[in-house]
Amino acid sequence: MGVIEMTNEQQKHMSGKKKLALFAGGGLVIVAVVVVTAILWFAQSNKEGTSVLSDAQKKETEQRVKQSERDGAIRDAARDAIKEGNTASAAEVYANEIKAETDTVRKIELYIDQSASLYDAGYAKESIAVAKKAEPLSDDKFLVADWLSRLYEDQKQYALAATYYKLAGKWSDSPTNEAKLDKAYYDAEATRVGELGT
């Protein structure tokens, strides 16, 4: 990938993209709030001398905080490069992280994060292509299906959005479905967007 210039079509769809990016960003903010709350709770319980967290829970909390900080640094570096029009540099940031990652779910999350960064900057086609790279990584398609359903809907590609909403519903019992949205929700979304396309 080289430097990509934003077309008028990309600029035209920025408002919808910004909404989608805000939705994705909102999820990240919620995760950050939960992590900070857990840290504050942990710190307070230690002050009182009555820690309610086991050593394993403390270690897990610390790991989540470190991972969240690392993800923020990756995202910032990639978004800075994209703002400068250097999508190749942003792709390299994510490619290095994905290559170094051994956990499949984390690889998928990194692809989705890269996709969100591109989409937020107005590169819808590239965003979808990056997200689709994550599809073959796991038999559990929930994360990718959930993300692509929203991307395709925002792009007004309703038939594809419906297909991915149905797929997300099929995998709604996935451990990666942290929002715990059930199959009925995704089936209803598939029906809703399917009707938009007719």
Residue frames as a rotation matrix with the C-alpha (Angstrom) as fourth column:
MET 1
0.573 0.819 0.000 0.00
0.819 -0.573 0.000 0.00
0.000 0.000 -1.000 0.00
GLY 2
-0.568 -0.725 0.389 1.22
0.708 -0.672 -0.218 3.48
0.419 0.151 0.895 -0.73
VAL 3
-0.852 0.295 -0.432 -0.10
0.032 -0.795 -0.606 6.87
-0.522 -0.530 0.668 0.11
ILE 4
-0.430 0.805 0.410 -3.84
0.884 0.282 0.373 7.01
0.184 0.522 -0.833 -0.62
GLU 5
-0.980 0.157 0.121 -5.69
-0.166 -0.983 -0.073 10.24
0.108 -0.091 0.990 -1.20
MET 6
-0.512 0.859 0.016 -9.26
0.374 0.240 -0.896 10.64
-0.773 -0.453 -0.444 0.01
THR 7
-0.789 0.312 0.529 -11.77
0.515 -0.134 0.847 10.82
0.335 0.941 -0.055 -2.82
ASN 8
-0.674 0.637 0.375 -14.90
-0.632 -0.760 0.153 12.97
0.382 -0.134 0.914 -2.88
GLU 9
0.213 0.763 -0.611 -16.92
-0.229 0.647 0.728 9.78
0.950 -0.015 0.312 -2.35
GLN 10
-0.249 -0.375 -0.893 -14.93
0.761 0.494 -0.420 9.01
0.599 -0.784 0.163 0.79
GLN 11
-0.989 -0.124 0.079 -15.42
0.060 -0.831 -0.553 12.56
0.134 -0.542 0.829 2.07
LYS 12
-0.372 0.926 0.063 -19.15
-0.584 -0.286 0.759 12.35
0.721 0.245 0.648 1.32
HIS 13
0.418 0.564 -0.712 -19.61
0.089 0.754 0.650 9.34
0.904 -0.335 0.265 3.59
MET 14
-0.624 -0.780 0.051 -17.55
0.051 -0.106 -0.993 10.72
0.780 -0.617 0.106 6.47
SER 15
-0.294 0.534 0.793 -20.55
-0.895 -0.444 -0.034 11.56
0.334 -0.720 0.609 8.66
GLY 16
0.778 0.583 -0.233 -21.74
-0.494 0.798 0.344 7.95
0.387 -0.152 0.909 8.69
LYS 17
0.235 -0.799 -0.554 -18.21
0.331 0.601 -0.727 6.77
0.914 -0.013 0.405 9.18
LYS 18
-0.606 -0.446 0.659 -17.74
-0.393 -0.552 -0.736 9.12
0.692 -0.705 0.159 12.09
LYS 19
0.312 0.789 0.529 -20.85
-0.923 0.120 0.364 7.68
0.224 -0.602 0.766 13.72
LEU 20
0.835 -0.043 -0.548 -19.49
0.014 0.998 -0.057 4.16
0.549 0.040 0.835 13.26
ALA 21
-0.199 -0.978 -0.060 -16.10
0.247 0.009 -0.969 5.23
0.948 -0.207 0.240 14.56
LEU 22
-0.370 0.140 0.918 -17.76
-0.790 -0.567 -0.232 6.86
0.488 -0.812 0.321 17.56
PHE 23
0.749 0.663 0.010 -19.63
-0.597 0.668 0.444 3.60
0.288 -0.338 0.896 18.20
ALA 24
0.538 -0.641 -0.548 -16.37
0.420 0.767 -0.485 1.64
0.731 0.030 0.682 18.05
GLY 25
-0.469 -0.743 0.477 -14.58
-0.019 -0.531 -0.847 4.29
0.883 -0.406 0.235 20.09
GLY 26
0.149 0.633 0.760 -17.39
-0.867 -0.285 0.408 4.25
0.475 -0.720 0.507 22.62
GLY 27
0.895 0.131 -0.427 -16.78
-0.002 0.957 0.290 0.56
0.447 -0.259 0.856 23.17
LEU 28
-0.011 -0.982 -0.188 -13.12
0.549 0.151 -0.822 1.26
0.835 -0.112 0.538 23.79
VAL 29
-0.406 -0.068 0.911 -14.03
-0.519 -0.803 -0.291 4.02
0.752 -0.591 0.291 26.26
ILE 30
0.662 0.709 0.241 -16.31
-0.635 0.362 0.682 1.61
0.397 -0.605 0.690 28.14
VAL 31
0.652 -0.508 -0.563 -13.49
0.488 0.849 -0.201 -0.94
0.580 -0.144 0.802 28.38
ALA 32
-0.386 -0.847 0.366 -11.11
0.247 -0.477 -0.843 1.76
0.889 -0.235 0.394 29.60
VAL 33
-0.036 0.462 0.886 -13.62
-0.788 -0.559 0.259 2.91
0.615 -0.689 0.384 32.25
VAL 34
0.900 0.376 -0.218 -14.07
-0.203 0.807 0.555 -0.67
0.385 -0.455 0.803 33.47
VAL 35
0.267 -0.891 -0.368 -10.30
0.648 0.449 -0.615 -1.15
0.713 -0.074 0.697 33.69
VAL 36
-0.509 -0.453 0.732 -9.78
-0.145 -0.793 -0.591 2.14
0.848 -0.407 0.338 35.54
THR 37
0.378 0.730 0.569 -12.64
-0.773 -0.089 0.628 1.32
0.509 -0.677 0.531 37.92
ALA 38
0.854 -0.106 -0.510 -11.10
0.244 0.946 0.212 -2.07
0.460 -0.306 0.833 38.64
ILE 39
-0.172 -0.985 0.023 -7.74
0.530 -0.112 -0.841 -0.44
0.830 -0.133 0.541 39.31
LEU 40
-0.370 0.085 0.925 -9.24
-0.555 -0.818 -0.147 2.14
0.745 -0.568 0.350 41.66
TRP 41
0.726 0.678 0.114 -11.23
-0.541 0.461 0.703 -0.55
0.425 -0.572 0.702 43.46
PHE 42
0.569 -0.620 -0.540 -8.08
0.553 0.775 -0.306 -2.64
0.608 -0.125 0.784 43.75
ALA 43
-0.437 -0.778 0.451 -6.08
0.199 -0.573 -0.795 0.32
0.877 -0.258 0.405 45.08
GLN 44
-0.013 0.531 0.847 -8.77
-0.789 -0.526 0.318 1.21
0.615 -0.664 0.425 47.63
SER 45
0.894 0.382 -0.235 -9.07
-0.188 0.794 0.578 -2.36
0.408 -0.472 0.782 48.88
ASN 46
0.172 -0.913 -0.370 -5.29
0.651 0.387 -0.652 -2.51
0.739 -0.129 0.661 49.35
LYS 47
-0.447 -0.297 0.844 -5.35
-0.290 -0.844 -0.451 0.74
0.846 -0.446 0.291 51.38
GLU 48
0.355 0.705 0.615 -7.96
-0.856 -0.019 0.516 -0.76
0.375 -0.709 0.597 53.66
GLY 49
-0.602 -0.698 0.389 -5.89
-0.791 0.588 -0.169 -3.94
-0.111 -0.410 -0.905 54.00
THR 50
-0.111 0.644 0.757 -8.80
-0.174 0.738 -0.653 -6.07
-0.979 -0.204 0.030 52.86
SER 51
-0.653 -0.213 -0.727 -7.94
-0.728 -0.087 0.680 -6.97
-0.208 0.973 -0.098 49.32
VAL 52
0.261 0.829 0.495 -10.84
-0.457 0.558 -0.693 -8.78
-0.851 -0.045 0.524 47.70
LEU 53
0.711 -0.094 -0.697 -8.83
-0.670 0.209 -0.712 -9.68
0.213 0.973 0.086 44.59
SER 54
0.814 -0.478 0.329 -6.80
0.298 0.830 0.471 -12.83
-0.498 -0.286 0.819 44.43
ASP 55
-0.127 -0.945 -0.300 -3.23
-0.110 -0.288 0.951 -12.72
-0.986 0.154 -0.067 43.19
ALA 56
-0.540 -0.017 0.842 -4.41
0.747 0.452 0.488 -14.16
-0.389 0.892 -0.231 39.86
GLN 57
0.529 0.813 0.245 -7.06
0.847 -0.485 -0.219 -11.43
-0.059 0.323 -0.945 39.55
LYS 58
0.588 -0.413 -0.696 -4.51
-0.026 -0.869 0.494 -8.74
-0.809 -0.273 -0.521 40.37
LYS 59
-0.503 -0.837 0.215 -2.15
0.139 0.168 0.976 -10.10
-0.853 0.521 0.032 37.74
GLU 60
-0.231 0.515 0.826 -4.96
0.962 0.246 0.116 -10.27
-0.144 0.821 -0.552 35.17
THR 61
0.791 0.529 -0.306 -5.96
0.514 -0.847 -0.136 -6.67
-0.331 -0.050 -0.942 35.93
GLU 62
0.185 -0.824 -0.535 -2.38
-0.178 -0.563 0.807 -5.51
-0.966 -0.054 -0.251 35.53
GLN 63
-0.637 -0.412 0.651 -2.08
0.483 0.445 0.754 -7.39
-0.600 0.795 -0.084 32.23
ARG 64
0.229 0.815 0.532 -5.28
0.970 -0.142 -0.199 -5.80
-0.087 0.561 -0.823 30.94
VAL 65
0.764 -0.017 -0.645 -4.06
0.113 -0.981 0.160 -2.34
-0.635 -0.195 -0.748 31.84
LYS 66
-0.281 -0.949 -0.142 -0.73
-0.127 -0.109 0.986 -2.94
-0.951 0.295 -0.090 30.08
GLN 67
-0.505 0.149 0.850 -2.54
0.788 0.481 0.384 -4.35
-0.352 0.864 -0.360 27.03
SER 68
0.607 0.794 0.023 -4.89
0.758 -0.571 -0.315 -1.38
-0.237 0.209 -0.949 26.94
GLU 69
0.478 -0.524 -0.705 -1.96
-0.189 -0.845 0.501 1.03
-0.858 -0.106 -0.503 27.08
ARG 70
-0.591 -0.729 0.345 -0.15
0.133 0.333 0.933 -0.89
-0.795 0.598 -0.100 24.32
ASP 71
-0.103 0.655 0.748 -3.26
0.969 0.235 -0.072 -0.92
-0.223 0.718 -0.659 22.14
GLY 72
0.785 0.403 -0.470 -3.60
0.361 -0.915 -0.180 2.83
-0.503 -0.028 -0.864 22.59
ALA 73
0.004 -0.882 -0.471 0.00
-0.295 -0.451 0.842 3.37
-0.955 0.136 -0.262 21.49
ILE 74
-0.650 -0.177 0.739 -0.49
0.546 0.568 0.616 1.17
-0.529 0.804 -0.272 18.42
ARG 75
0.283 0.892 0.352 -3.72
0.938 -0.181 -0.294 2.95
-0.199 0.413 -0.889 17.51
ASP 76
0.679 -0.066 -0.731 -2.19
0.063 -0.987 0.148 6.40
-0.731 -0.147 -0.666 17.99
ALA 77
-0.403 -0.909 -0.104 0.85
-0.127 -0.057 0.990 5.58
-0.906 0.412 -0.092 15.83
ALA 78
-0.572 0.241 0.784 -1.33
0.769 0.491 0.409 4.19
-0.286 0.837 -0.466 13.04
ARG 79
0.526 0.850 0.013 -3.86
0.814 -0.499 -0.297 7.04
-0.247 0.167 -0.955 13.15
ASP 80
0.333 -0.503 -0.798 -1.08
-0.115 -0.861 0.495 9.63
-0.936 -0.073 -0.345 13.08
ALA 81
-0.730 -0.635 0.251 0.35
0.119 0.243 0.963 7.97
-0.672 0.733 -0.102 9.96
ILE 82
-0.229 0.744 0.628 -3.10
0.965 0.259 0.045 7.80
-0.129 0.617 -0.777 8.33
LYS 83
0.637 0.463 -0.616 -3.73
0.454 -0.871 -0.186 11.50
-0.623 -0.162 -0.766 9.10
GLU 84
-0.079 -0.774 -0.629 -0.52
-0.378 -0.560 0.737 12.26
-0.922 0.296 -0.248 7.22
GLY 85
0.594 0.416 -0.689 -1.84
-0.785 0.114 -0.609 10.19
-0.175 0.902 0.394 4.30
ASN 86
-0.403 -0.829 -0.386 0.67
-0.848 0.498 -0.183 7.41
0.344 0.254 -0.904 4.88
THR 87
0.632 0.739 0.232 -1.50
-0.775 0.601 0.198 4.31
0.007 -0.305 0.952 5.04
ALA 88
0.452 -0.555 -0.698 1.52
-0.072 0.758 -0.649 2.13
0.889 0.344 0.302 4.24
SER 89
-0.627 -0.706 0.330 3.17
-0.346 -0.128 -0.930 3.13
0.698 -0.697 -0.164 7.50
ALA 90
-0.109 0.690 0.716 -0.04
-0.990 -0.007 -0.144 2.51
-0.094 -0.724 0.683 9.42
ALA 91
0.783 0.384 -0.490 -0.36
-0.488 0.867 -0.102 -0.92
0.385 0.319 0.866 7.80
GLU 92
-0.038 -0.900 -0.435 3.22
-0.067 0.436 -0.897 -1.70
0.997 -0.005 -0.077 8.81
VAL 93
-0.548 -0.087 0.832 2.50
-0.795 -0.254 -0.551 -0.80
0.259 -0.963 0.070 12.46
TYR 94
0.384 0.800 0.462 -0.36
-0.875 0.475 -0.094 -3.30
-0.294 -0.368 0.882 12.55
ALA 95
0.680 -0.168 -0.714 1.42
-0.353 0.778 -0.519 -5.93
0.643 0.605 0.470 10.43
ASN 96
-0.420 -0.908 -0.004 4.30
-0.365 0.173 -0.915 -6.03
0.831 -0.383 -0.404 12.91
GLU 97
-0.470 0.319 0.823 1.94
-0.868 -0.001 -0.496 -6.38
-0.157 -0.948 0.278 15.87
ILE 98
0.631 0.771 -0.085 -0.17
-0.769 0.607 -0.198 -9.04
-0.101 0.190 0.977 14.18
LYS 99
0.374 -0.585 -0.719 2.89
-0.314 0.650 -0.692 -11.03
0.873 0.485 0.060 13.16
ALA 100
-0.653 -0.713 0.256 4.29
-0.431 0.072 -0.900 -10.93
0.623 -0.697 -0.354 16.70
GLU 101
-0.133 0.711 0.691 0.97
-0.982 -0.001 -0.188 -11.90
-0.133 -0.703 0.698 18.31
THR 102
-0.957 -0.235 -0.171 0.45
-0.253 0.964 0.086 -15.59
0.145 0.126 -0.981 19.10
ASP 103
-0.582 0.805 0.111 -3.17
0.255 0.311 -0.916 -15.41
-0.772 -0.505 -0.386 20.29
THR 104
-0.674 0.344 0.654 -5.67
0.725 0.134 0.676 -15.73
0.145 0.929 -0.340 17.45
VAL 105
0.423 0.884 -0.199 -8.34
0.906 -0.418 0.068 -13.58
-0.023 -0.209 -0.978 19.11
ARG 106
0.221 -0.429 -0.876 -5.81
0.267 -0.837 0.478 -10.78
-0.938 -0.340 -0.070 19.61
LYS 107
-0.819 -0.498 0.285 -4.80
0.377 -0.092 0.922 -11.02
-0.433 0.862 0.263 15.95
ILE 108
-0.214 0.843 0.493 -8.45
0.917 -0.001 0.399 -10.63
0.337 0.538 -0.773 14.96
GLU 109
0.591 0.423 -0.687 -8.88
0.696 -0.698 0.169 -7.68
-0.408 -0.577 -0.707 17.35
LEU 110
-0.280 -0.782 -0.557 -5.81
0.209 -0.616 0.759 -6.01
-0.937 0.096 0.336 15.84
TYR 111
-0.799 0.065 0.598 -7.17
0.601 0.036 0.798 -6.44
0.031 0.997 -0.068 12.30
ILE 112
0.242 0.967 0.084 -10.50
0.932 -0.256 0.256 -4.95
0.269 0.016 -0.963 13.41
ASP 113
0.404 -0.171 -0.899 -8.73
0.496 -0.785 0.372 -2.07
-0.769 -0.596 -0.233 15.13
GLN 114
-0.728 -0.684 -0.048 -6.73
0.272 -0.352 0.896 -1.39
-0.629 0.639 0.442 11.96
SER 115
-0.485 0.649 0.586 -9.95
0.814 0.091 0.574 -1.54
0.320 0.755 -0.572 9.98
ALA 116
0.513 0.712 -0.480 -11.60
0.845 -0.517 0.136 0.96
-0.152 -0.475 -0.867 12.35
SER 117
-0.076 -0.637 -0.767 -8.66
0.314 -0.745 0.588 3.35
-0.946 -0.196 0.257 12.01
LEU 118
-0.909 -0.244 0.338 -8.90
0.373 -0.116 0.920 3.24
-0.185 0.963 0.196 8.23
TYR 119
-0.157 0.946 0.283 -12.67
0.919 0.035 0.393 3.60
0.362 0.322 -0.875 8.24
ASP 120
0.414 0.260 -0.872 -12.53
0.721 -0.678 0.140 6.54
-0.555 -0.687 -0.469 10.63
ALA 121
-0.388 -0.684 -0.618 -10.14
0.073 -0.691 0.719 8.26
-0.919 0.233 0.318 8.21
GLY 122
0.274 0.637 -0.721 -12.44
-0.675 -0.407 -0.616 7.71
-0.686 0.655 0.319 5.22
TYR 123
-0.562 -0.540 -0.627 -10.87
-0.822 0.450 0.349 4.61
0.093 0.711 -0.697 3.65
ALA 124
0.280 0.823 0.495 -13.93
-0.840 0.459 -0.288 2.35
-0.465 -0.335 0.820 3.54
LYS 125
0.773 0.013 -0.634 -12.73
-0.466 0.690 -0.554 -0.02
0.430 0.724 0.540 0.81
GLU 126
-0.233 -0.954 -0.189 -9.37
-0.382 0.268 -0.884 -0.53
0.894 -0.134 -0.427 2.50
SER 127
-0.423 0.157 0.892 -11.07
-0.904 -0.012 -0.427 -0.90
-0.057 -0.987 0.147 5.88
ILE 128
0.659 0.737 0.147 -13.27
-0.707 0.675 -0.211 -3.74
-0.255 0.035 0.966 4.64
ALA 129
0.548 -0.530 -0.647 -10.31
-0.308 0.591 -0.746 -5.46
0.778 0.608 0.161 2.95
VAL 130
-0.538 -0.773 0.337 -8.32
-0.586 0.055 -0.809 -5.40
0.606 -0.632 -0.482 6.20
ALA 131
-0.109 0.577 0.809 -11.25
-0.925 0.240 -0.295 -6.74
-0.364 -0.781 0.507 8.25
LYS 132
0.810 0.475 -0.343 -11.74
-0.580 0.733 -0.355 -9.59
0.083 0.487 0.869 5.78
LYS 133
-0.078 -0.912 -0.404 -8.11
-0.531 0.380 -0.757 -10.67
0.844 0.155 -0.513 6.36
ALA 134
-0.629 -0.142 0.765 -9.22
-0.775 0.195 -0.601 -11.73
-0.064 -0.971 -0.232 9.84
GLU 135
0.363 0.925 -0.115 -12.03
-0.931 0.366 0.004 -14.00
0.046 0.106 0.993 8.60
PRO 136
0.534 -0.095 -0.840 -9.95
-0.261 0.927 -0.271 -17.14
0.804 0.364 0.470 7.95
LEU 137
-0.404 -0.834 0.375 -8.03
-0.617 -0.055 -0.785 -16.93
0.676 -0.549 -0.492 11.24
SER 138
-0.869 0.155 0.469 -10.62
-0.360 0.452 -0.816 -18.71
-0.339 -0.879 -0.337 13.36
ASP 139
-0.716 0.696 -0.045 -13.66
0.546 0.599 0.585 -20.92
0.434 0.395 -0.809 13.09
ASP 140
0.007 0.668 -0.744 -15.34
0.872 -0.369 -0.322 -18.52
-0.490 -0.647 -0.585 15.53
LYS 141
-0.445 -0.137 0.885 -16.47
0.788 -0.530 0.313 -15.73
0.426 0.837 0.344 13.19
PHE 142
0.380 0.779 -0.499 -18.25
0.919 -0.379 0.107 -13.55
-0.106 -0.499 -0.860 15.74
LEU 143
0.009 -0.410 -0.912 -15.87
0.395 -0.836 0.380 -10.57
-0.919 -0.364 0.155 16.01
VAL 144
-0.916 -0.400 0.022 -15.35
0.158 -0.310 0.938 -10.25
-0.368 0.863 0.347 12.27
ALA 145
-0.459 0.817 0.349 -19.02
0.796 0.204 0.570 -10.80
0.394 0.540 -0.744 11.43
ASP 146
0.350 0.577 -0.738 -20.18
0.852 -0.523 -0.005 -8.25
-0.388 -0.627 -0.675 13.99
TRP 147
-0.267 -0.550 -0.791 -17.72
0.151 -0.835 0.529 -5.64
-0.952 0.022 0.306 12.68
LEU 148
-0.971 -0.150 0.189 -18.36
0.198 -0.051 0.979 -6.26
-0.137 0.987 0.079 8.97
SER 149
-0.138 0.984 0.114 -22.15
0.987 0.127 0.099 -6.18
0.083 0.126 -0.989 9.47
ARG 150
0.427 0.277 -0.861 -21.81
0.538 -0.843 -0.005 -2.62
-0.727 -0.461 -0.509 10.76
LEU 151
-0.568 -0.697 -0.438 -19.34
-0.016 -0.522 0.853 -1.55
-0.823 0.491 0.285 8.09
TYR 152
-0.854 0.258 0.451 -21.48
0.514 0.288 0.808 -2.88
0.079 0.922 -0.379 5.26
GLU 153
0.193 0.962 -0.192 -24.61
0.973 -0.213 -0.090 -1.30
-0.128 -0.169 -0.977 6.73
ASP 154
0.194 -0.184 -0.964 -22.88
0.231 -0.946 0.227 2.07
-0.953 -0.266 -0.141 6.98
GLN 155
-0.810 -0.536 -0.238 -21.82
-0.142 -0.213 0.967 1.68
-0.569 0.817 0.097 3.34
LYS 156
0.029 0.952 -0.304 -25.46
-0.807 -0.157 -0.570 0.93
-0.590 0.262 0.764 2.41
GLN 157
-0.530 -0.203 -0.824 -24.50
-0.638 0.735 0.230 -2.53
0.559 0.647 -0.519 1.19
TYR 158
-0.026 0.671 0.741 -27.54
-0.997 0.033 -0.065 -3.98
-0.068 -0.740 0.669 2.90
ALA 159
0.789 0.300 -0.536 -27.46
-0.393 0.917 -0.066 -7.52
0.472 0.263 0.841 1.49
LEU 160
-0.073 -0.898 -0.434 -23.90
0.150 0.421 -0.895 -8.00
0.986 -0.131 0.104 2.71
ALA 161
-0.590 -0.069 0.804 -24.76
-0.700 -0.451 -0.553 -6.37
0.401 -0.890 0.218 6.05
ALA 162
0.457 0.847 0.272 -27.66
-0.885 0.405 0.228 -8.79
0.084 -0.345 0.935 6.50
THR 163
0.591 -0.318 -0.741 -25.41
-0.030 0.910 -0.414 -11.75
0.806 0.267 0.528 5.69
TYR 164
-0.478 -0.876 -0.060 -22.89
0.074 0.028 -0.997 -10.70
0.875 -0.481 0.052 8.32
TYR 165
-0.301 0.468 0.831 -25.57
-0.931 -0.333 -0.150 -9.93
0.206 -0.819 0.536 10.92
LYS 166
0.767 0.595 -0.241 -26.87
-0.554 0.803 0.220 -13.48
0.325 -0.035 0.945 10.43
LEU 167
0.238 -0.774 -0.587 -23.36
0.227 0.632 -0.741 -14.86
0.944 0.043 0.327 10.78
ALA 168
-0.655 -0.428 0.622 -22.81
-0.444 -0.449 -0.776 -12.85
0.612 -0.784 0.104 13.97
GLY 169
0.212 0.832 0.513 -26.07
-0.970 0.116 0.214 -14.30
0.118 -0.543 0.831 15.28
LYS 170
0.712 -0.012 -0.702 -24.87
-0.139 0.978 -0.157 -17.80
0.688 0.209 0.695 14.48
TRP 171
-0.145 -0.888 -0.437 -21.79
0.543 0.298 -0.785 -17.14
0.827 -0.351 0.439 16.62
SER 172
0.237 0.299 0.924 -23.52
-0.394 -0.840 0.372 -15.03
0.888 -0.452 -0.081 19.32
ASP 173
0.994 0.104 -0.028 -22.61
-0.021 0.439 0.898 -17.57
0.105 -0.892 0.439 22.02
SER 174
0.316 -0.948 0.032 -18.92
0.438 0.116 -0.892 -16.85
0.842 0.295 0.452 21.34
PRO 175
0.320 -0.278 -0.906 -16.79
0.922 -0.127 0.365 -15.96
-0.217 -0.952 0.216 24.36
THR 176
-0.764 -0.628 0.148 -15.69
0.644 -0.727 0.238 -12.90
-0.042 0.277 0.960 22.35
ASN 177
-0.111 0.819 0.562 -19.27
0.393 -0.483 0.782 -11.54
0.913 0.308 -0.269 22.44
GLU 178
-0.828 -0.343 -0.444 -18.63
0.528 -0.210 -0.823 -9.36
0.189 -0.915 0.355 25.48
ALA 179
-0.765 0.615 0.188 -21.81
-0.618 -0.784 0.051 -7.33
0.179 -0.077 0.981 24.94
LYS 180
-0.843 0.399 0.361 -23.80
0.170 0.834 -0.525 -10.59
-0.511 -0.381 -0.771 25.19
LEU 181
-0.220 0.766 -0.604 -26.11
-0.908 -0.388 -0.161 -9.64
-0.358 0.513 0.780 22.32
ASP 182
-0.233 0.176 0.956 -28.09
-0.100 0.974 -0.204 -12.74
-0.967 -0.144 -0.210 21.47
LYS 183
-0.808 -0.073 0.585 -29.02
0.502 0.434 0.748 -14.47
-0.308 0.898 -0.314 18.22
ALA 184
0.207 0.971 0.119 -32.48
0.944 -0.166 -0.286 -12.85
-0.258 0.172 -0.951 18.24
TYR 185
0.385 -0.145 -0.912 -30.85
0.034 -0.985 0.171 -9.40
-0.922 -0.096 -0.374 18.23
TYR 186
-0.623 -0.737 -0.261 -28.66
-0.261 -0.119 0.958 -10.22
-0.737 0.665 -0.118 15.24
ASP 187
-0.597 0.495 0.631 -31.50
0.776 0.557 0.296 -11.91
-0.205 0.667 -0.717 13.37
ALA 188
0.494 0.794 -0.354 -33.65
0.692 -0.605 -0.393 -8.80
-0.526 -0.051 -0.849 13.90
GLU 189
0.074 -0.566 -0.821 -30.78
-0.281 -0.802 0.527 -6.61
-0.957 0.191 -0.218 12.62
ALA 190
-0.848 -0.375 0.375 -30.42
0.191 0.446 0.875 -8.86
-0.495 0.813 -0.306 9.56
THR 191
-0.098 0.911 0.400 -34.14
0.976 0.166 -0.138 -8.50
-0.192 0.377 -0.906 8.85
ARG 192
0.530 0.296 -0.795 -34.04
0.332 -0.935 -0.126 -4.74
-0.780 -0.196 -0.594 9.39
VAL 193
-0.260 -0.702 -0.663 -31.13
-0.427 -0.532 0.731 -4.11
-0.866 0.473 -0.161 7.01
GLY 194
-0.762 0.053 0.645 -32.48
0.505 0.671 0.542 -6.63
-0.404 0.739 -0.538 4.52
GLU 195
0.289 0.950 0.115 -35.65
0.890 -0.222 -0.398 -4.55
-0.352 0.217 -0.910 4.29
LEU 196
0.303 -0.255 -0.918 -33.59
-0.090 -0.967 0.239 -1.40
-0.949 0.011 -0.316 3.71
GLY 197
-0.708 -0.702 -0.075 -32.17
-0.189 0.086 0.978 -2.96
-0.681 0.707 -0.194 0.57
THR 198
-0.511 0.564 0.649 -35.51
0.815 0.558 0.158 -3.67
-0.273 0.609 -0.745 -1.02
